Amino acid sequence: MTVRPIREIGDPVLRTPADEVKAFDKDLAALVRDLEETVDHPGRAGLAGPQIGVGLRVFSYNIDGVIGHMVNPVITERSEEIQDGDEGCLSVPGIWAPTVRAMWCAAEGFDVNGKPLRLEGEGLMARCLQHEVDHLDGKVFLDRLTGDARKNALRALRNR
């Protein structure tokens, strides 16, 4: 297992949609172990493949002390009720901004062995699922910001 360095905003891998995982093999198992080891630190809620330089649709999560992963995730359901709390990102260090997300959502995909997996949650888990799937689609949370929140976050990014 290896704790991998986090790629930061400006790295093209963060803006490139990740490829679907086709092979559920030892290389995928090693990637999942690295993602889970890298997310297993205080203050880390989720980590997607592109954030460690791997353009595959895989992410790990660390919510309420539970660490897990999902391969080829798709958000399948979201509540109409929203949350608008501060969100940050390991790839955009030091910047937090109010980001609108669904309060509850469900994602479907696979585990490391190719077995179907469904994750769902509200609050932080819902935010994590949506945030990580965005990464796999080549987006960062800054793309979700509007108005003053967007202006302030981009100004802070330029000034760091």
Contact map, one row per residue, 1 for C-alpha under 8 A:
1110000000000000000000000000010011001000000000000000000000000000000000000000000000000000000000000000000000000000000000000000000000000000000000000000000000000000
1111000000000000000000000000000011001100000000000000000000000000000000000000000000000000000000000000000000000000000000000000000000000000000000000000000000000000
1111100000000000000000000000000001101100000000000000000000000000000000000000000000000000000000000000000000000000000000000000000000000000000000000000000000000000
0111110000000000000000000000000001100100000000000001000000000000000000000000000000000000000000000000000000000000000000000000000000000000000000000000000000000000
0011111000000000000000000000000000000000000000000001000000000000000000000000000000000000000000000000000000000000000000000000000000000000000000000000000000000000
0001111100000000000000000000000000000000000000000011100000000000000000000000000000000000011000000000000000000000000000000000000000000000000000000000000000000000
0000111110100100000000000000000000000000000000000111100000000000000000000000000000000000001000000000000000000000000000000000000000000000000000000000000000000000
0000011111100100000000000000000000000000000000000010000000000000000000000000000000000000011110000000000000000000000000000000000000000000000000000000000000000000
0000001111100100000000000000000000000000000000000000000000000000000000000000000000000000001100000000000000000000000000000000000000000000000000000000000000000000
0000000111110100000000000000000000000000000000000000000000000000000000000000000000000000000000000000000000000000000000000000000000000000000000000000000000000000
0000001111111110000000000000000000000000000000000000000000000000000000000000000000000000000000000000000000000000000000000000000000000000000000000000000000000000
0000000001111111000000000000000000000000000000000000000000000000000000000000000000000000000000000000000000000000000000000000000000000000000000000000000000000000
0000000000111111000000000000000000000000000000000110111000000000000000000000000000000000000000000000000000000000000000000000000000000000010000000000000000000000
0000001111111111100000000000000000000000000000000110000000000000000000000000000000000000000000000000000000000000000000000000000000000010011100000000000000000000
0000000000111111100000000000000000000000000000000000000000000000000000000000000000000000000000000000000000000000000000000000000000000010111100000000000000000000
0000000000011111110000000000000000000000000000000000001000000000000000000000000000000000000000000000000000000000000000000000000000000000110000000000000000000000
0000000000000111111000000000000000000000000000000000001000000000000000000000000000000000000000000000000000000000000000000000000000000011110000000000000000000000
0000000000000001111100000000000000000000000000000100001110000000000000000000000000000000000000000000000000000000000000000000000000000001110000000000000000000000
0000000000000000111110000000000000000000000000000000001110000000000000000000000000000000000000000000000000000000000000000000000000000000000000000000000000000000
0000000000000000011111000000000000000000000000000000000110000000000000010000000000000000000000000000000000000000000000000000000000000000000000000000000000000000
0000000000000000001111110000000000000000000000000000000111000000000000110000000000000000000000000000000000000000000000000000000000000000000000000000000000000000
0000000000000000000111110000000000000000000000000000000000000000000000000000000000000000000000000000000000000000000000000000000000000000000000000000000000000000
0000000000000000000011111001000000000000000000000000000000000000000000000000000000000000000000000000000000000000000000000000000000000000000000000000000000000000
0000000000000000000011111111100000000000000000000000000000000000000000000000000000000000000000000000000000000001110000000000000000000000000000000000000000000000
0000000000000000000000111111100000000000000000000000000000000000000000000000000000000000000000000000000000000000100000000000000000000000000000000000000000000000
0000000000000000000000011111110000000000000000000000000000000000000000000000000000000000000000000000000000000000000000000000000000000000000000000000000000000000
0000000000000000000000011111111000000000000000000000000000000000000000000000000000000000000000000000000000000000000000000000000000000000000000000000000000000000
0000000000000000000000111111111100000000000000000000000000000000000000000000000000000000000000000000000000000001000000000000000000000000000000000000000000000000
0000000000000000000000011111111110000000000000000000000000000000000000000000000000000000000000000000000000000001000000000000000000000000000000000000000000000000
1000000000000000000000000111111111000000000000000000000000000000000000000000000000000000000000000000000000000000000000000000000000000000000000000000000000000000
0000000000000000000000000011111111100000000000000000000000000000000000000000000000000000000000000000000000000000000000000000000000000000000000000000000000000000
0000000000000000000000000001111111110000000000000000000001110000000010000000000000000000000000000000000000000001000000000000000000000000000000000000000000000000
1100000000000000000000000000111111111000000000000000000000000000000000000000000000000000000000000000000000000000000000000000000000000000000000000000000000000000
1111000000000000000000000000011111111100000000000000000000000000000000000000000000000000000000000000000000000000000000000000000000000000000000000000000000000000
0011000000000000000000000000001111111110000000111000000000110000000000000000000000000000000000000000000000000000000000000000000000000000000000000000000000000000
0000000000000000000000000000000111111111000000000000000000011000001110000000000000000000000000000000000000000000000000000000000000000000000000000000000000000000
1110000000000000000000000000000011111111000000000000000000000000000000000000000000000000000000000000000000000000000000000000000000000000000000000000000000000000
0111000000000000000000000000000001111111100000100000000000000000000000000000000000000000000000000000000000000000000000000000000000000000000000000000000000000000
0000000000000000000000000000000000111111100111100000000000011100000000000000000000000000000000000000000000000000000000000000000000000000000000000000000000000000
0000000000000000000000000000000000011111110100000000000000000100001000000000000000000000000000000000000000000000000000000000000000000000000000000000000000000000
0000000000000000000000000000000000000111111100000000000000000000000000000000000000000000000000000000000000000000000000000000000000000000000000000000000000000000
0000000000000000000000000000000000000001111100000000000000000000000000000000000000000000000000000000000000000000000000000000000000000000000000000000000000000000
0000000000000000000000000000000000000000111110000000000000000000000000000000000000000000000000000000000000000000000000000000000000000000000000000000000000000000
0000000000000000000000000000000000000011111111100000000000000100000000000000000000000000010000000000000000000000000000000000000000000000000000000000000000000000
0000000000000000000000000000000000000010001111100000000000001110000000000000000000000000000000000000000000000000000000000000000100000000000000000000000000000000
0000000000000000000000000000000000000010000111110000000000111100000000000000000000000000000000000000000000000000000000000000000100010000000000000000000000000000
0000000000000000000000000000000000100110000111111010000000111000000000000000000000000000010000000000000000000000000000000000000000010000000000000000000000000000
0000000000000000000000000000000000100000000001111111000011110000000000000000000000000000000000000000000000000000000000000000000000011011000000000000000000000000
0000000000000000000000000000000000100000000000111111111111100000000000000000000000000000000000000000000000000000000000000000000000000001000000000000000000000000
0000001000001100010000000000000000000000000000011111111100000000000000000000000000000000000000000000000000000000000000000000000000000011000000000000000000000000
0000011100001100000000000000000000000000000000111111110000000000000000000000000000000000001000000000000000000000000000000000000000000010000000000000000000000000
0001111000000000000000000000000000000000000000011111110000000000000000000000000000000000000000000000000000000000000000000000000000000000000000000000000000000000
0000011000001000000000000000000000000000000000001111111000000000000000000000000000000000000000000000000000000000000000000000000000000000000000000000000000000000
0000000000001000000000000000000000000000000000001111111100000000000000000000000000000000000000000000000000000000000000000000000000000000000000000000000000000000
0000000000001001111000000000000000000000000000001100111110000000000000000000000000000000000000000000000000000000000000000000000000000001000000000000000000000000
0000000000000000011110000000000000000000000000001100011111000000000000000000000000000000000000000000000000000000000000000000000000000001000000000000000000000000
0000000000000000011110000000000000000000000000011000001111100000000000111000000000000000000000000000000000000000000000000000000000000001000000000000000000000000
0000000000000000000010000000000100000000000000011000000111110000000011111000000000000000000000000000000000000000000000000000000000000001000000000000000000000000
0000000000000000000000000000000100100000000001111000000011111000000011100000000000000000000000000000000000000000000000000000000000010000000000000000000000000000
0000000000000000000000000000000100110010000001110000000001111100001111000000000000000000000000000000000000000000000000000000000000000000000000000000000000000000
0000000000000000000000000000000000010010000011100000000000111110011110000000000000000000000000000000000000000000000000000000000100000000000000000000000000000000
0000000000000000000000000000000000000011000111000000000000011111111100000000000000000000000000000000000000000000000000000000000000000000000000000000000000000000
0000000000000000000000000000000000000000000010000000000000001111111000000000000000000000000000000000000000000000000000000001100000000000000000000000000000000000
0000000000000000000000000000000000000000000000000000000000000111110000000000000000000000000000000000000000000000000000000000000000000000000000000000000000000000
0000000000000000000000000000000000000000000000000000000000000111111000000000000000000000000000000000000000000000000000000000000000000000000000000000000000000000
0000000000000000000000000000000000000000000000000000000000001111111100000000000000000000000000000000000000000000000000000000000000000000000000000000000000000000
0000000000000000000000000000000000010001000000000000000000011110111110000000000000000000000000000000000000000000000000000000000000000000000000000000000000000000
0000000000000000000000000000000000010000000000000000000000011100011111000000000000000000000000000000000000000000000000000000000000000000000000000000000000000000
0000000000000000000000000000000100010000000000000000000001111000001111100000000000000000000000000000000000000011000000000000000000000000000000000000000000000000
0000000000000000000000000000000000000000000000000000000001110000000111111000000000000000000000000000000000001111000010000000000000000000000000000000000000000000
0000000000000000000010000000000000000000000000000000000011100000000011111000000000000000000000000000000000001111000000000000000000000000000000000000000000000000
0000000000000000000110000000000000000000000000000000000011000000000001111100000000000000000000000000000000001100000000000000000000000000000000000000000000000000
0000000000000000000000000000000000000000000000000000000011000000000001111110000000000000000000000000000000111100000000000000000000001000000000000000000000000000
0000000000000000000000000000000000000000000000000000000000000000000000011111000000000000000000000000000000111000000000000000000000001000000000000000000000000000
0000000000000000000000000000000000000000000000000000000000000000000000001111110000000000000000000000000011110000000000000000000011001000000000000000000000000000
0000000000000000000000000000000000000000000000000000000000000000000000000111110000000000000000000000000011110000000000000000000000000000000000000000000000000000
0000000000000000000000000000000000000000000000000000000000000000000000000011111000000000000000000000000011100000000000000000000000000000000000000000000000000000
0000000000000000000000000000000000000000000000000000000000000000000000000011111100000000000000000000011111000000000000000000000000000000000000000000000000000000
0000000000000000000000000000000000000000000000000000000000000000000000000000111111000000000000000000011110000000000000000000000000000000000000000000000000000000
0000000000000000000000000000000000000000000000000000000000000000000000000000011111000000000000000000011000000000000000000000000000000000000000000000000000000000
0000000000000000000000000000000000000000000000000000000000000000000000000000001111100000000000000000011100000000000000000000000000000000000000000000000000000000
0000000000000000000000000000000000000000000000000000000000000000000000000000001111110000000000000001111100000000000000000000000000000000000000000000000000000000
0000000000000000000000000000000000000000000000000000000000000000000000000000000011111000000000000011111000000000000000000010000000000000000000000000000000000000
0000000000000000000000000000000000000000000000000000000000000000000000000000000001111100000000000111100000000000000000000000000000000000000000000000000000000000
0000000000000000000000000000000000000000000000000000000000000000000000000000000000111110000000001111000000000000000000000000000000000000000000000000000000000000
0000000000000000000000000000000000000000000000000000000000000000000000000000000000011111000000011110000000000000000000000000000000000000000000000000000000000000
0000000000000000000000000000000000000000000000000000000000000000000000000000000000001111100000011110000000000000000000000000000000000000000010000000000000000000
0000000000000000000000000000000000000000000000000000000000000000000000000000000000000111110111111000000000000000000000000000000000000000000010000000000000000000
0000000000000000000000000000000000000000000000000000000000000000000000000000000000000011111110110000000000000000000000000000000000000000000010000000000000000000
0000010100000000000000000000000000000000000100100000000000000000000000000000000000000001111110000000000000000000000000000000000000000000000000000000000000000000
0000011110000000000000000000000000000000000000000010000000000000000000000000000000000000111110000000000000000000000000000000000000000000000000000000000000000000
0000000110000000000000000000000000000000000000000000000000000000000000000000000000000001111111100000000000000000000000000000000000000000000000000000000000000000
0000000100000000000000000000000000000000000000000000000000000000000000000000000000000001111111100000000000000000000000000000000000000000000000000000000000000000
0000000000000000000000000000000000000000000000000000000000000000000000000000000000000001000111110000000000000000000000000000000000000000000000000000000000000000
0000000000000000000000000000000000000000000000000000000000000000000000000000000000000001100111111000000000000000000000000000000000000000000000000000000010011000
0000000000000000000000000000000000000000000000000000000000000000000000000000000000000111100001111100000000000000000000000000000000000000000000000000000010000000
0000000000000000000000000000000000000000000000000000000000000000000000000000000000001111000000111110000000000000000000000000000000000000000000001000110010000000
0000000000000000000000000000000000000000000000000000000000000000000000000000000000011110000000011111000000000000000000000000000000000000000000001000100000000000
0000000000000000000000000000000000000000000000000000000000000000000000000000000000111110000000001111100000000000000000000000000000000000000010011000000000000000
0000000000000000000000000000000000000000000000000000000000000000000000000000000001111000000000000111110000000000000000000000000000000000000000011000000000000000
0000000000000000000000000000000000000000000000000000000000000000000000000000000001110000000000000011111000000000000000000000011001000000000000000000000000000000
0000000000000000000000000000000000000000000000000000000000000000000000000000011111100000000000000001111110000000000000000000011000000000000000000000000000000000
0000000000000000000000000000000000000000000000000000000000000000000000000000011111100000000000000000111110000000000000000110011000000000000000000000000000000000
0000000000000000000000000000000000000000000000000000000000000000000000000000011011000000000000000000011111000000000000011110010000000000000000000000000000000000
0000000000000000000000000000000000000000000000000000000000000000000000000011111000000000000000000000011111100000000000011100010011000000000000000000000000000000
0000000000000000000000000000000000000000000000000000000000000000000000000011110000000000000000000000000111110000000001111000010010000000000000000000000000000000
0000000000000000000000000000000000000000000000000000000000000000000000001111100000000000000000000000000011111000000001110000000010000000000000000000000000000000
0000000000000000000000000000000000000000000000000000000000000000000000001111000000000000000000000000000001111100000111100000000000000000000000000000000000000000
0000000000000000000000000000000000000000000000000000000000000000000001111100000000000000000000000000000000111110000111000000000000000000000000000000000000000000
0000000000000000000000000000000000000000000000000000000000000000000001111000000000000000000000000000000000011111111111000000000000000000000000000000000000000000
0000000000000000000000000000000000000000000000000000000000000000000011100000000000000000000000000000000000001111111110000000000000000000000000000000000000000000
0000000000000000000000010001100100000000000000000000000000000000000011100000000000000000000000000000000000000111111000000000000000000000000000000000000000000000
0000000000000000000000011000000000000000000000000000000000000000000000000000000000000000000000000000000000000111111000000000000000000000000000000000000000000000
0000000000000000000000010000000000000000000000000000000000000000000000000000000000000000000000000000000000000111111100000000000000000000000000000000000000000000
0000000000000000000000000000000000000000000000000000000000000000000000000000000000000000000000000000000000000111111110000000000000000000000000000000000000000000
0000000000000000000000000000000000000000000000000000000000000000000000000000000000000000000000000000000000011110011111000000000000000000000000000000000000000000
0000000000000000000000000000000000000000000000000000000000000000000001000000000000000000000000000000000000011110001111100000000000000000000000000000000000000000
0000000000000000000000000000000000000000000000000000000000000000000000000000000000000000000000000000000001111100000111110000000000000000000000000000000000000000
0000000000000000000000000000000000000000000000000000000000000000000000000000000000000000000000000000000001110000000011111000000000000000000000000000000000000000
0000000000000000000000000000000000000000000000000000000000000000000000000000000000000000000000000000000111100000000001111100110000000000000000000000000000000000
0000000000000000000000000000000000000000000000000000000000000000000000000000000000000000000000000000000111000000000000111111110000000000000000000000000000000000
0000000000000000000000000000000000000000000000000000000000000000000000000000000000000000000000000000001110000000000000011111111000000000000000000000000000000000
0000000000000000000000000000000000000000000000000000000000000000000000000000000000100000000000000000001100000000000000001111111000000000000000000000000000000000
0000000000000000000000000000000000000000000000000000000000000010000000000000000000000000000000000000000000000000000000001111111100000000000000000000000000000000
0000000000000000000000000000000000000000000000000000000000000010000000000000000000000000000000000000000000000000000000011111111110000000000000000000000000000000
0000000000000000000000000000000000000000000000000000000000000000000000000000000000000000000000000000111111000000000000011111111111000000000000000000000000000000
0000000000000000000000000000000000000000000000000000000000000000000000000000000000000000000000000000111000000000000000000111111111100000000000000000000000000000
0000000000000000000000000000000000000000000011000000000000001000000000000000000000000000000000000000000000000000000000000001111111110000000000000000000000000000
0000000000000000000000000000000000000000000000000000000000000000000000000010000000000000000000000000000011100000000000000000111111111000000000000000000000000000
0000000000000000000000000000000000000000000000000000000000000000000000000010000000000000000000000000100010000000000000000000011111111100000000000000000000000000
0000000000000000000000000000000000000000000000000000000000000000000000000000000000000000000000000000000000000000000000000000001111111110000110000000000000000000
0000000000000000000000000000000000000000000001110000000000100000000000000000000000000000000000000000000000000000000000000000000111111111000000000000000000000000
0000000000000000000000000000000000000000000000010000000000000000000000001110000000000000000000000000000000000000000000000000000011111111100000000000000000000000
0000000000000000000000000000000000000000000000000000000000000000000000000000000000000000000000000000000000000000000000000000000001111111111110000000000000000000
0000000000000110100000000000000000000000000000010110000000000000000000000000000000000000000000000000000000000000000000000000000000111111111100000000000000000000
0000000000000000110000000000000000000000000000011100001111000000000000000000000000000000000000000000000000000000000000000000000000011111111000000000000000000000
0000000000000011110000000000000000000000000000000000000000000000000000000000000000000000000000000000000000000000000000000000000000001111111000000000000000000000
0000000000001111110000000000000000000000000000000000000000000000000000000000000000000000000000000000000000000000000000000000000000000111111100000000000000000000
0000000000000110000000000000000000000000000000000000000000000000000000000000000000000000000000000000000000000000000000000000000000000111111110100000000000000000
0000000000000110000000000000000000000000000000000000000000000000000000000000000000000000000000000000000000000000000000000000000000100110011111110000000000000000
0000000000000000000000000000000000000000000000000000000000000000000000000000000000000011100000000010000000000000000000000000000000100100001111111000000000000000
0000000000000000000000000000000000000000000000000000000000000000000000000000000000000000000000000000000000000000000000000000000000000000000111111000010011000000
0000000000000000000000000000000000000000000000000000000000000000000000000000000000000000000000000000000000000000000000000000000000000000001111111000000000000000
0000000000000000000000000000000000000000000000000000000000000000000000000000000000000000000000000011000000000000000000000000000000000000000111111100000000000000
0000000000000000000000000000000000000000000000000000000000000000000000000000000000000000000000001111000000000000000000000000000000000000000011111110110000000000
0000000000000000000000000000000000000000000000000000000000000000000000000000000000000000000000000000000000000000000000000000000000000000000000011111111000000000
0000000000000000000000000000000000000000000000000000000000000000000000000000000000000000000000000000000000000000000000000000000000000000000000001111111000000000
0000000000000000000000000000000000000000000000000000000000000000000000000000000000000000000000000000000000000000000000000000000000000000000000000111111100000000
0000000000000000000000000000000000000000000000000000000000000000000000000000000000000000000000001100000000000000000000000000000000000000000000001111111110000000
0000000000000000000000000000000000000000000000000000000000000000000000000000000000000000000000001000000000000000000000000000000000000000000001001111111111000000
0000000000000000000000000000000000000000000000000000000000000000000000000000000000000000000000000000000000000000000000000000000000000000000000000111111111100000
0000000000000000000000000000000000000000000000000000000000000000000000000000000000000000000000000000000000000000000000000000000000000000000000000001111111110000
0000000000000000000000000000000000000000000000000000000000000000000000000000000000000000000000111000000000000000000000000000000000000000000001000000111111111000
0000000000000000000000000000000000000000000000000000000000000000000000000000000000000000000000000000000000000000000000000000000000000000000001000000011111111100
0000000000000000000000000000000000000000000000000000000000000000000000000000000000000000000000000000000000000000000000000000000000000000000000000000001111111110
0000000000000000000000000000000000000000000000000000000000000000000000000000000000000000000000100000000000000000000000000000000000000000000000000000000111111111
0000000000000000000000000000000000000000000000000000000000000000000000000000000000000000000000100000000000000000000000000000000000000000000000000000000011111111
0000000000000000000000000000000000000000000000000000000000000000000000000000000000000000000000000000000000000000000000000000000000000000000000000000000001111111
0000000000000000000000000000000000000000000000000000000000000000000000000000000000000000000000000000000000000000000000000000000000000000000000000000000000111111
0000000000000000000000000000000000000000000000000000000000000000000000000000000000000000000000000000000000000000000000000000000000000000000000000000000000011111
